[in-house]
Amino acid sequence: QVQLVESGGGSVQTGGSLKLSCAASGRTNMHYVMGWFRQAPGKEREFVAAINYDHTATYGADSLKGRFAASRDNVKNTLYLQMNSLKPEDTAVYYCAAVWAPSGRLMQRQDEYDYWGQGTQVTVSS
């Protein structure tokens, strides 16, 4: 079992930045691929980013690229999401997720992930 706890959400104005953290505990090891998803009110959960143990990352929508950066500290078992130039449309609950994937393949579908955090709210005001 893997437990995930997100933190770092909050309220910012357009153009601001936030850095989310996701602390992993339990049976974590190098073979876990970690991901970020978000869900805005009335919308489906959306893939944001995924990163493997070797720090290779991939991102979802083009609107995220260049503004969001996923990283991980394999010693601290912590996943991060640096979010810059935030826009009101980035408002959502952000979730971290984990899946055991020895291949390091970067999963982008939520049904590919086995473990989820409780989510942290990010609100961007105009």
Biotite code that builds the C-alpha atoms (Angstrom):
import biotite.structure as struc

atoms = struc.array([
    struc.Atom([0.000, 0.000, 0.000], chain_id="A", res_id=1, res_name="GLN", atom_name="CA", element="C"),
    struc.Atom([1.046, 3.546, -0.746], chain_id="A", res_id=2, res_name="VAL", atom_name="CA", element="C"),
    struc.Atom([-0.324, 6.593, 1.021], chain_id="A", res_id=3, res_name="GLN", atom_name="CA", element="C"),
    struc.Atom([-0.236, 9.985, -0.668], chain_id="A", res_id=4, res_name="LEU", atom_name="CA", element="C"),
    struc.Atom([-0.799, 13.336, 0.997], chain_id="A", res_id=5, res_name="VAL", atom_name="CA", element="C"),
    struc.Atom([-0.913, 16.554, -1.019], chain_id="A", res_id=6, res_name="GLU", atom_name="CA", element="C"),
    struc.Atom([-0.199, 20.011, 0.329], chain_id="A", res_id=7, res_name="SER", atom_name="CA", element="C"),
    struc.Atom([0.550, 23.495, -0.924], chain_id="A", res_id=8, res_name="GLY", atom_name="CA", element="C"),
    struc.Atom([-2.784, 24.466, -2.429], chain_id="A", res_id=9, res_name="GLY", atom_name="CA", element="C"),
    struc.Atom([-4.323, 27.852, -1.835], chain_id="A", res_id=10, res_name="GLY", atom_name="CA", element="C"),
    struc.Atom([-5.643, 31.008, -3.438], chain_id="A", res_id=11, res_name="SER", atom_name="CA", element="C"),
    struc.Atom([-3.599, 33.215, -5.731], chain_id="A", res_id=12, res_name="VAL", atom_name="CA", element="C"),
    struc.Atom([-4.226, 35.932, -8.251], chain_id="A", res_id=13, res_name="GLN", atom_name="CA", element="C"),
    struc.Atom([-3.788, 35.559, -11.988], chain_id="A", res_id=14, res_name="THR", atom_name="CA", element="C"),
    struc.Atom([-0.116, 35.377, -12.837], chain_id="A", res_id=15, res_name="GLY", atom_name="CA", element="C"),
    struc.Atom([0.862, 34.037, -9.444], chain_id="A", res_id=16, res_name="GLY", atom_name="CA", element="C"),
    struc.Atom([2.673, 30.819, -8.574], chain_id="A", res_id=17, res_name="SER", atom_name="CA", element="C"),
    struc.Atom([2.133, 27.863, -6.310], chain_id="A", res_id=18, res_name="LEU", atom_name="CA", element="C"),
    struc.Atom([4.138, 24.747, -5.581], chain_id="A", res_id=19, res_name="LYS", atom_name="CA", element="C"),
    struc.Atom([2.238, 21.627, -4.663], chain_id="A", res_id=20, res_name="LEU", atom_name="CA", element="C"),
    struc.Atom([3.807, 18.761, -2.773], chain_id="A", res_id=21, res_name="SER", atom_name="CA", element="C"),
    struc.Atom([2.769, 15.145, -2.466], chain_id="A", res_id=22, res_name="CYS", atom_name="CA", element="C"),
    struc.Atom([4.375, 13.068, 0.262], chain_id="A", res_id=23, res_name="ALA", atom_name="CA", element="C"),
    struc.Atom([4.378, 9.340, -0.366], chain_id="A", res_id=24, res_name="ALA", atom_name="CA", element="C"),
    struc.Atom([4.664, 6.740, 2.352], chain_id="A", res_id=25, res_name="SER", atom_name="CA", element="C"),
    struc.Atom([4.246, 3.012, 2.657], chain_id="A", res_id=26, res_name="GLY", atom_name="CA", element="C"),
    struc.Atom([5.631, 0.591, 0.116], chain_id="A", res_id=27, res_name="ARG", atom_name="CA", element="C"),
    struc.Atom([7.236, 3.179, -2.117], chain_id="A", res_id=28, res_name="THR", atom_name="CA", element="C"),
    struc.Atom([10.260, 2.426, -4.245], chain_id="A", res_id=29, res_name="ASN", atom_name="CA", element="C"),
    struc.Atom([11.955, 3.491, -7.413], chain_id="A", res_id=30, res_name="MET", atom_name="CA", element="C"),
    struc.Atom([9.500, 1.701, -9.673], chain_id="A", res_id=31, res_name="HIS", atom_name="CA", element="C"),
    struc.Atom([6.570, 3.986, -8.976], chain_id="A", res_id=32, res_name="TYR", atom_name="CA", element="C"),
    struc.Atom([5.479, 6.456, -11.613], chain_id="A", res_id=33, res_name="VAL", atom_name="CA", element="C"),
    struc.Atom([3.884, 9.512, -10.034], chain_id="A", res_id=34, res_name="MET", atom_name="CA", element="C"),
    struc.Atom([1.240, 11.688, -11.598], chain_id="A", res_id=35, res_name="GLY", atom_name="CA", element="C"),
    struc.Atom([-0.742, 14.866, -11.119], chain_id="A", res_id=36, res_name="TRP", atom_name="CA", element="C"),
    struc.Atom([-4.375, 15.251, -12.125], chain_id="A", res_id=37, res_name="PHE", atom_name="CA", element="C"),
    struc.Atom([-6.869, 18.026, -11.561], chain_id="A", res_id=38, res_name="ARG", atom_name="CA", element="C"),
    struc.Atom([-10.618, 18.334, -11.500], chain_id="A", res_id=39, res_name="GLN", atom_name="CA", element="C"),
    struc.Atom([-12.484, 21.595, -11.930], chain_id="A", res_id=40, res_name="ALA", atom_name="CA", element="C"),
    struc.Atom([-16.106, 21.958, -10.809], chain_id="A", res_id=41, res_name="PRO", atom_name="CA", element="C"),
    struc.Atom([-18.449, 20.265, -13.251], chain_id="A", res_id=42, res_name="GLY", atom_name="CA", element="C"),
    struc.Atom([-15.599, 18.833, -15.318], chain_id="A", res_id=43, res_name="LYS", atom_name="CA", element="C"),
    struc.Atom([-13.911, 15.483, -15.649], chain_id="A", res_id=44, res_name="GLU", atom_name="CA", element="C"),
    struc.Atom([-10.597, 14.794, -13.994], chain_id="A", res_id=45, res_name="ARG", atom_name="CA", element="C"),
    struc.Atom([-7.774, 15.919, -16.270], chain_id="A", res_id=46, res_name="GLU", atom_name="CA", element="C"),
    struc.Atom([-4.229, 14.649, -16.623], chain_id="A", res_id=47, res_name="PHE", atom_name="CA", element="C"),
    struc.Atom([-1.637, 17.266, -15.709], chain_id="A", res_id=48, res_name="VAL", atom_name="CA", element="C"),
    struc.Atom([1.754, 15.558, -15.533], chain_id="A", res_id=49, res_name="ALA", atom_name="CA", element="C"),
    struc.Atom([3.553, 12.312, -14.856], chain_id="A", res_id=50, res_name="ALA", atom_name="CA", element="C"),
    struc.Atom([7.150, 11.670, -13.851], chain_id="A", res_id=51, res_name="ILE", atom_name="CA", element="C"),
    struc.Atom([9.194, 8.527, -13.369], chain_id="A", res_id=52, res_name="ASN", atom_name="CA", element="C"),
    struc.Atom([12.103, 7.699, -11.103], chain_id="A", res_id=53, res_name="TYR", atom_name="CA", element="C"),
    struc.Atom([14.609, 8.986, -13.662], chain_id="A", res_id=54, res_name="ASP", atom_name="CA", element="C"),
    struc.Atom([12.885, 12.376, -13.624], chain_id="A", res_id=55, res_name="HIS", atom_name="CA", element="C"),
    struc.Atom([11.527, 12.039, -17.132], chain_id="A", res_id=56, res_name="THR", atom_name="CA", element="C"),
    struc.Atom([8.221, 13.895, -17.254], chain_id="A", res_id=57, res_name="ALA", atom_name="CA", element="C"),
    struc.Atom([5.341, 14.381, -19.606], chain_id="A", res_id=58, res_name="THR", atom_name="CA", element="C"),
    struc.Atom([2.517, 16.883, -19.496], chain_id="A", res_id=59, res_name="TYR", atom_name="CA", element="C"),
    struc.Atom([-1.098, 17.035, -20.493], chain_id="A", res_id=60, res_name="GLY", atom_name="CA", element="C"),
    struc.Atom([-2.727, 19.902, -22.368], chain_id="A", res_id=61, res_name="ALA", atom_name="CA", element="C"),
    struc.Atom([-0.544, 22.300, -24.343], chain_id="A", res_id=62, res_name="ASP", atom_name="CA", element="C"),
    struc.Atom([-1.749, 25.100, -22.077], chain_id="A", res_id=63, res_name="SER", atom_name="CA", element="C"),
    struc.Atom([0.227, 23.534, -19.218], chain_id="A", res_id=64, res_name="LEU", atom_name="CA", element="C"),
    struc.Atom([3.538, 23.250, -20.987], chain_id="A", res_id=65, res_name="LYS", atom_name="CA", element="C"),
    struc.Atom([5.997, 25.925, -20.082], chain_id="A", res_id=66, res_name="GLY", atom_name="CA", element="C"),
    struc.Atom([3.981, 26.920, -17.013], chain_id="A", res_id=67, res_name="ARG", atom_name="CA", element="C"),
    struc.Atom([3.860, 23.715, -14.966], chain_id="A", res_id=68, res_name="PHE", atom_name="CA", element="C"),
    struc.Atom([6.838, 21.594, -13.990], chain_id="A", res_id=69, res_name="ALA", atom_name="CA", element="C"),
    struc.Atom([6.729, 18.262, -12.210], chain_id="A", res_id=70, res_name="ALA", atom_name="CA", element="C"),
    struc.Atom([9.664, 17.035, -10.165], chain_id="A", res_id=71, res_name="SER", atom_name="CA", element="C"),
    struc.Atom([10.358, 14.470, -7.488], chain_id="A", res_id=72, res_name="ARG", atom_name="CA", element="C"),
    struc.Atom([12.781, 13.895, -4.658], chain_id="A", res_id=73, res_name="ASP", atom_name="CA", element="C"),
    struc.Atom([13.407, 10.169, -4.572], chain_id="A", res_id=74, res_name="ASN", atom_name="CA", element="C"),
    struc.Atom([15.124, 10.345, -1.208], chain_id="A", res_id=75, res_name="VAL", atom_name="CA", element="C"),
    struc.Atom([12.267, 12.206, 0.448], chain_id="A", res_id=76, res_name="LYS", atom_name="CA", element="C"),
    struc.Atom([9.616, 10.255, -1.503], chain_id="A", res_id=77, res_name="ASN", atom_name="CA", element="C"),
    struc.Atom([7.994, 13.516, -2.435], chain_id="A", res_id=78, res_name="THR", atom_name="CA", element="C"),
    struc.Atom([6.441, 14.670, -5.684], chain_id="A", res_id=79, res_name="LEU", atom_name="CA", element="C"),
    struc.Atom([6.167, 18.335, -6.606], chain_id="A", res_id=80, res_name="TYR", atom_name="CA", element="C"),
    struc.Atom([4.252, 20.457, -9.082], chain_id="A", res_id=81, res_name="LEU", atom_name="CA", element="C"),
    struc.Atom([5.553, 23.969, -9.660], chain_id="A", res_id=82, res_name="GLN", atom_name="CA", element="C"),
    struc.Atom([2.821, 26.087, -11.217], chain_id="A", res_id=83, res_name="MET", atom_name="CA", element="C"),
    struc.Atom([3.660, 29.484, -12.677], chain_id="A", res_id=84, res_name="ASN", atom_name="CA", element="C"),
    struc.Atom([1.681, 32.128, -14.563], chain_id="A", res_id=85, res_name="SER", atom_name="CA", element="C"),
    struc.Atom([-1.513, 30.748, -13.099], chain_id="A", res_id=86, res_name="LEU", atom_name="CA", element="C"),
    struc.Atom([-4.823, 31.490, -14.793], chain_id="A", res_id=87, res_name="LYS", atom_name="CA", element="C"),
    struc.Atom([-8.409, 31.314, -13.515], chain_id="A", res_id=88, res_name="PRO", atom_name="CA", element="C"),
    struc.Atom([-8.935, 28.209, -15.644], chain_id="A", res_id=89, res_name="GLU", atom_name="CA", element="C"),
    struc.Atom([-6.299, 26.437, -13.548], chain_id="A", res_id=90, res_name="ASP", atom_name="CA", element="C"),
    struc.Atom([-8.724, 26.524, -10.623], chain_id="A", res_id=91, res_name="THR", atom_name="CA", element="C"),
    struc.Atom([-9.352, 22.929, -9.584], chain_id="A", res_id=92, res_name="ALA", atom_name="CA", element="C"),
    struc.Atom([-8.709, 20.287, -6.990], chain_id="A", res_id=93, res_name="VAL", atom_name="CA", element="C"),
    struc.Atom([-5.286, 18.826, -7.698], chain_id="A", res_id=94, res_name="TYR", atom_name="CA", element="C"),
    struc.Atom([-4.601, 15.167, -6.990], chain_id="A", res_id=95, res_name="TYR", atom_name="CA", element="C"),
    struc.Atom([-1.412, 13.197, -6.948], chain_id="A", res_id=96, res_name="CYS", atom_name="CA", element="C"),
    struc.Atom([-1.390, 9.549, -7.922], chain_id="A", res_id=97, res_name="ALA", atom_name="CA", element="C"),
    struc.Atom([1.003, 6.627, -8.052], chain_id="A", res_id=98, res_name="ALA", atom_name="CA", element="C"),
    struc.Atom([1.315, 3.388, -9.947], chain_id="A", res_id=99, res_name="VAL", atom_name="CA", element="C"),
    struc.Atom([3.874, 0.635, -9.818], chain_id="A", res_id=100, res_name="TRP", atom_name="CA", element="C"),
    struc.Atom([5.539, 0.691, -13.237], chain_id="A", res_id=101, res_name="ALA", atom_name="CA", element="C"),
    struc.Atom([9.021, -0.877, -13.486], chain_id="A", res_id=102, res_name="PRO", atom_name="CA", element="C"),
    struc.Atom([9.181, 0.086, -17.151], chain_id="A", res_id=103, res_name="SER", atom_name="CA", element="C"),
    struc.Atom([9.010, 3.751, -16.220], chain_id="A", res_id=104, res_name="GLY", atom_name="CA", element="C"),
    struc.Atom([6.229, 4.281, -18.730], chain_id="A", res_id=105, res_name="ARG", atom_name="CA", element="C"),
    struc.Atom([4.500, 7.575, -18.054], chain_id="A", res_id=106, res_name="LEU", atom_name="CA", element="C"),
    struc.Atom([0.820, 6.863, -17.514], chain_id="A", res_id=107, res_name="MET", atom_name="CA", element="C"),
    struc.Atom([-1.689, 9.505, -18.555], chain_id="A", res_id=108, res_name="GLN", atom_name="CA", element="C"),
    struc.Atom([-5.050, 7.867, -17.845], chain_id="A", res_id=109, res_name="ARG", atom_name="CA", element="C"),
    struc.Atom([-6.466, 8.025, -14.353], chain_id="A", res_id=110, res_name="GLN", atom_name="CA", element="C"),
    struc.Atom([-7.584, 4.393, -14.523], chain_id="A", res_id=111, res_name="ASP", atom_name="CA", element="C"),
    struc.Atom([-3.918, 3.403, -14.835], chain_id="A", res_id=112, res_name="GLU", atom_name="CA", element="C"),
    struc.Atom([-3.118, 4.694, -11.357], chain_id="A", res_id=113, res_name="TYR", atom_name="CA", element="C"),
    struc.Atom([-3.655, 2.634, -8.241], chain_id="A", res_id=114, res_name="ASP", atom_name="CA", element="C"),
    struc.Atom([-3.108, 5.104, -5.428], chain_id="A", res_id=115, res_name="TYR", atom_name="CA", element="C"),
    struc.Atom([-4.528, 8.575, -4.951], chain_id="A", res_id=116, res_name="TRP", atom_name="CA", element="C"),
    struc.Atom([-4.193, 11.433, -2.523], chain_id="A", res_id=117, res_name="GLY", atom_name="CA", element="C"),
    struc.Atom([-7.124, 13.312, -1.078], chain_id="A", res_id=118, res_name="GLN", atom_name="CA", element="C"),
    struc.Atom([-6.565, 16.381, -3.237], chain_id="A", res_id=119, res_name="GLY", atom_name="CA", element="C"),
    struc.Atom([-5.677, 19.994, -2.565], chain_id="A", res_id=120, res_name="THR", atom_name="CA", element="C"),
    struc.Atom([-7.656, 23.017, -3.755], chain_id="A", res_id=121, res_name="GLN", atom_name="CA", element="C"),
    struc.Atom([-6.084, 25.609, -6.019], chain_id="A", res_id=122, res_name="VAL", atom_name="CA", element="C"),
    struc.Atom([-8.072, 28.771, -6.684], chain_id="A", res_id=123, res_name="THR", atom_name="CA", element="C"),
    struc.Atom([-6.892, 31.437, -9.102], chain_id="A", res_id=124, res_name="VAL", atom_name="CA", element="C"),
    struc.Atom([-8.757, 34.723, -9.085], chain_id="A", res_id=125, res_name="SER", atom_name="CA", element="C"),
    struc.Atom([-8.776, 37.284, -11.850], chain_id="A", res_id=126, res_name="SER", atom_name="CA", element="C"),
])
